[in-house]
């Protein structure tokens, strides 16, 4: 298992502790960013798709803040860049 695969498993644990997702997937997009200055930091580039009832009534910014809070321990070393698609069940994709 690669380092980023291990990271993804930890991210999933953190997110499942913070939310009750009906859908959760995380993609490693680090290969798309190889060679730029931020890639040298060691943190990966990830894309999170999450549907959870906790996002009901929250605007997109509040949803992103909630995801960042759930992953706060990972932000300084494991994550360099993060794309978030966070939906409530009623507005799922």
N, C-alpha and C positions, 0 to 999 in steps of 0.2 A: 504494500500500500504506500503510495507516495505521500509526501508531506502535506500537499494540498488536499488529498483525499482524507487524511487524518483530521486536518483542519475542518473540512466540511462536516465530518461526523460530530466534532465538538460544537460547531455552530448549530447543527440540528438539535443537539442536546440542550443547548442554551435556549434556543427558540421554543422548544417543546416545554421547557420549564416555565417560560414567560407567557406562553399562549397555548391555546388548544386548537392547533391548526387542523383544518379539514383537508388542506393541501399544503405541502412544503417541498420545494425542490431548490437545490442550490447548484449552480453551474460554476465551474472553474474557468474563468476567461483570461487567466494569466498569460496564456500563449499569444493572445491578441495584443499584448502590451509589452512583449519582450523587446528589450533594447532601449526603452525610454528611461529617463533618470529615476523615476519612482520605482521601477522594477528592481533596482539595485538595493532597495531597503530590505528586501527579503519577504515582505508582505505580499500576499496574492491579490488578484483581482477576481471578484466574485459577483454573481448575479443571483439574487434571492427572489423566488416567487412564493408568496405565502398568502393563504386565505385563512382568516381566523375571526371568530365572532367578536373578539376584543376590539377589532377595528371598526365595528358598527358605530356610527355617529361621529367618527373622527375624520378630520380632513386629511389630505395626503401628507402634509407636513407633520402632523401629530402621529400618523402611522409610522413615518420614517423615524421620527424621534423615539418611538416605542421600540422599534427594531434595533436602532443604535444603542438604546439603553440595555436591551437584552444581550447585546454582543459587546458591551463596554469593556469587558476584560480582554477581548480579542483585538480591539481596535489599534492598540499601540504597536503590536508586533506581527500578528497573523494577517491583518487586513490592510492593504494599501489603498484599494479602491473597492467600492461597493455600490452596486446598482440594486435598487429595491423596487419590487412590484408587490405592494401590500393591498389586499382587498378584503372587504367584509363579505360574508357568504351571499348577501343580497345583491352585491354588485360584482360578483366574481366574473372572471374573464371567460 
